[in-house]
Amino acid sequence: MLIDQFLTEEQDPKTVDKVVGKLKDLLSSNEELLYIAVQKRPAVNILPNCIALSNKRLFYCEPANFGITMNFKDISWKSIKEVSFKEELFGSKFICVPQHGENIVTEYIPKVQARKLYQAVQEQLDVYREELQTNLEESKKTVEEIRFTPIEVIEEAEELDIQPVLIEAAPELAEEPEDEATLKLRKLKTLFDKQLINQEEYEAKKASILDSI
């Protein structure tokens, strides 16, 4: 994986190269790195922390054991409530507010990188929330379609002497066969009990059947 795309705001090349080399083994299917912000302390900046952004989550990268190893912490979009940054004298504070737990604050992120990181994270959060809203609406629509059976479908099913979709067949009875009106009323009550028709539809159809007797 080339690192040139992550050096657009004067990120430290050695740090970026090390982070990219570690993260490429952690990325899941269809996941790609989009941006890396590298900490720049005002005095000693030998082992800077980094924040890496993919299309699925944020990675917090912290060198350990004098730079020999690196600790990684990731947070997915569904776990993020919001992000913000605060410009200070030396760089910016980048703040991630999770849905649960304490805020994650990273200091000394160069101001340009903090702005770029904030913009990129907001874009990914917007994409995630739009997809989530779409999925919720589709799920709600599917549930409503299952729960609602138009009265016209019920009437056609009765005329053809078949049961509409999702309605269990009435058990066979050993007693004397019921007349047509009684059978229709029983079927109608079953539909109402299963919440496939509402009270108004039930009463209207019941009155229609009784009037036909």
C-alpha positions as CSV (number, residue, x, y, z in Angstrom):
1,M,0.0,0.0,0.0
2,L,1.5,3.4,-1.1
3,I,1.8,6.0,1.6
4,D,2.0,9.1,-0.6
5,Q,-1.7,9.7,-0.3
6,F,-1.4,10.0,3.5
7,L,1.4,12.7,3.3
8,T,-0.7,15.5,1.9
9,E,-0.5,17.7,5.1
10,E,3.1,17.2,6.0
11,Q,2.6,14.0,8.1
12,D,5.8,12.4,9.3
13,P,6.7,9.8,6.6
14,K,8.3,7.3,8.9
15,T,5.4,7.3,11.3
16,V,2.8,6.9,8.4
17,D,4.8,4.1,6.9
18,K,4.9,2.2,10.2
19,V,1.2,2.8,10.8
20,V,0.1,1.7,7.3
21,G,2.3,-1.4,7.6
22,K,0.6,-2.4,10.8
23,L,-3.0,-1.5,9.8
24,K,-3.0,-3.3,6.4
25,D,-3.2,-6.6,8.3
26,L,-6.1,-5.3,10.5
27,L,-8.4,-4.1,7.7
28,S,-11.5,-6.2,7.1
29,S,-13.0,-7.1,3.7
30,N,-14.0,-4.0,1.6
31,E,-12.3,-1.7,4.2
32,E,-9.7,0.9,3.1
33,L,-7.7,3.6,4.8
34,L,-8.8,7.1,3.9
35,Y,-6.7,9.5,6.1
36,I,-4.0,9.5,8.8
37,A,-3.4,12.4,11.2
38,V,0.0,12.4,13.0
39,Q,0.6,14.0,16.4
40,K,3.2,16.8,16.4
41,R,4.4,17.8,19.9
42,P,6.0,21.2,20.3
43,A,9.2,19.8,21.7
44,V,10.1,16.1,21.5
45,N,8.1,14.3,18.8
46,I,10.0,11.0,18.5
47,L,7.1,8.7,19.1
48,P,3.9,10.5,18.0
49,N,0.4,9.0,18.3
50,C,-1.8,8.8,15.2
51,I,-5.4,8.7,14.3
52,A,-6.2,6.7,11.2
53,L,-9.5,6.8,9.4
54,S,-11.0,4.0,7.3
55,N,-14.4,3.8,5.6
56,K,-15.6,1.7,8.5
57,R,-14.0,3.0,11.7
58,L,-11.4,5.1,13.5
59,F,-8.1,3.7,14.6
60,Y,-6.1,5.2,17.5
61,C,-2.4,4.2,17.2
62,E,-0.1,4.6,20.1
63,P,3.6,3.5,20.0
64,A,4.9,1.3,22.9
65,N,8.1,-0.2,24.1
66,F,10.2,2.7,22.7
67,G,8.6,2.4,19.3
68,I,9.2,-1.3,18.9
69,T,5.5,-2.2,19.1
70,M,2.2,-0.3,18.7
71,N,-1.1,-0.4,20.5
72,F,-4.3,0.0,18.5
73,K,-7.8,0.9,19.6
74,D,-10.6,1.1,17.1
75,I,-14.1,2.6,17.3
76,S,-16.8,1.9,14.8
77,W,-19.3,4.5,13.4
78,K,-22.2,3.0,15.4
79,S,-20.2,3.6,18.6
80,I,-19.5,7.3,17.8
81,K,-21.9,10.0,19.0
82,E,-20.0,12.9,17.6
83,V,-16.5,14.3,16.9
84,S,-15.1,17.8,17.3
85,F,-11.7,19.6,17.4
86,K,-10.4,22.6,19.2
87,E,-7.6,24.7,17.9
88,E,-4.9,25.7,20.4
89,L,-1.6,27.4,20.5
90,F,0.3,24.2,19.5
91,G,-2.0,22.3,17.2
92,S,-5.5,21.1,17.9
93,K,-7.3,18.7,20.2
94,F,-9.3,16.1,18.3
95,I,-12.2,14.9,20.4
96,C,-14.3,11.8,19.8
97,V,-17.5,11.4,21.9
98,P,-18.6,7.8,22.0
99,Q,-22.1,6.6,22.6
100,H,-20.9,5.2,26.0
101,G,-17.9,5.9,28.1
102,E,-15.4,8.7,28.3
103,N,-14.4,11.1,25.5
104,I,-11.2,10.2,23.6
105,V,-9.0,13.2,23.3
106,T,-5.8,13.4,21.2
107,E,-3.7,16.5,21.6
108,Y,-1.2,18.2,19.3
109,I,-2.8,17.2,16.0
110,P,-1.6,19.8,13.5
111,K,-4.5,22.2,12.8
112,V,-4.7,21.5,9.0
113,Q,-4.7,17.7,9.7
114,A,-7.4,18.1,12.5
115,R,-9.6,20.0,10.1
116,K,-9.1,17.4,7.3
117,L,-9.7,14.5,9.8
118,Y,-12.9,16.1,11.2
119,Q,-14.3,16.7,7.7
120,A,-13.5,13.1,6.6
121,V,-15.0,11.6,9.8
122,Q,-18.2,13.7,9.4
123,E,-18.6,12.4,5.8
124,Q,-18.3,8.8,6.9
125,L,-20.7,9.3,9.8
126,D,-23.2,10.9,7.4
127,V,-22.9,7.9,5.0
128,Y,-23.4,5.4,7.9
129,R,-26.4,7.2,9.3
130,E,-28.1,7.5,5.9
131,E,-27.6,3.8,5.3
132,L,-28.9,3.1,8.8
133,Q,-32.0,5.2,8.2
134,T,-32.7,3.6,4.9
135,N,-32.4,0.1,6.4
136,L,-34.8,1.1,9.2
137,E,-37.3,2.4,6.8
138,E,-37.1,-0.7,4.6
139,S,-37.5,-2.9,7.7
140,K,-40.5,-0.9,8.8
141,K,-42.1,-1.2,5.4
142,T,-41.6,-4.9,5.3
143,V,-43.2,-5.3,8.7
144,E,-46.2,-3.2,7.6
145,E,-46.6,-5.3,4.4
146,I,-46.6,-8.5,6.5
147,R,-49.1,-7.1,9.0
148,F,-51.5,-5.5,6.5
149,T,-53.7,-7.5,4.1
150,P,-56.2,-5.3,2.1
151,I,-59.8,-6.2,2.4
152,E,-60.0,-6.8,-1.4
153,V,-57.5,-9.6,-1.0
154,I,-59.6,-11.2,1.7
155,E,-62.7,-11.0,-0.5
156,E,-61.0,-12.5,-3.5
157,A,-59.6,-15.3,-1.3
158,E,-63.1,-16.1,0.1
159,E,-64.6,-16.2,-3.4
160,L,-62.0,-18.7,-4.5
161,D,-62.4,-20.6,-1.3
162,I,-58.6,-20.3,-0.5
163,Q,-56.7,-18.8,2.4
164,P,-54.7,-15.5,1.9
165,V,-50.9,-15.6,2.4
166,L,-49.8,-15.9,6.1
167,I,-53.2,-17.1,7.2
168,E,-53.2,-20.6,8.6
169,A,-55.9,-23.0,7.2
170,A,-58.8,-23.6,9.6
171,P,-58.7,-27.0,11.2
172,E,-61.1,-29.6,9.9
173,L,-64.1,-30.2,12.1
174,A,-65.8,-33.5,12.8
175,E,-69.1,-31.7,13.3
176,E,-71.7,-31.0,10.6
177,P,-70.4,-28.7,7.9
178,E,-71.1,-25.0,8.5
179,D,-73.1,-22.9,6.1
180,E,-71.3,-20.4,3.9
181,A,-72.1,-17.3,6.0
182,T,-70.9,-18.9,9.2
183,L,-67.7,-20.0,7.5
184,K,-67.1,-16.5,6.2
185,L,-67.6,-15.0,9.7
186,R,-65.2,-17.5,11.2
187,K,-62.6,-16.7,8.6
188,L,-63.1,-12.9,9.1
189,K,-62.7,-13.3,12.9
190,T,-59.5,-15.2,12.3
191,L,-58.1,-12.4,10.2
192,F,-59.0,-9.8,12.8
193,D,-57.5,-11.9,15.6
194,K,-54.2,-12.1,13.7
195,Q,-54.3,-8.3,13.2
196,L,-54.4,-8.6,9.4
197,I,-57.4,-6.3,9.3
198,N,-58.4,-3.5,11.6
199,Q,-61.5,-3.0,13.6
200,E,-63.2,-0.8,11.0
201,E,-62.6,-3.3,8.2
202,Y,-63.8,-6.2,10.4
203,E,-67.1,-4.5,11.4
204,A,-67.8,-3.4,7.8
205,K,-67.2,-6.9,6.3
206,K,-69.1,-8.5,9.2
207,A,-72.1,-6.3,8.5
208,S,-71.9,-7.1,4.8
209,I,-72.0,-10.9,5.5
210,L,-74.9,-10.6,7.9
211,D,-76.9,-8.5,5.5
212,S,-76.5,-11.2,2.8
213,I,-78.2,-13.8,5.0
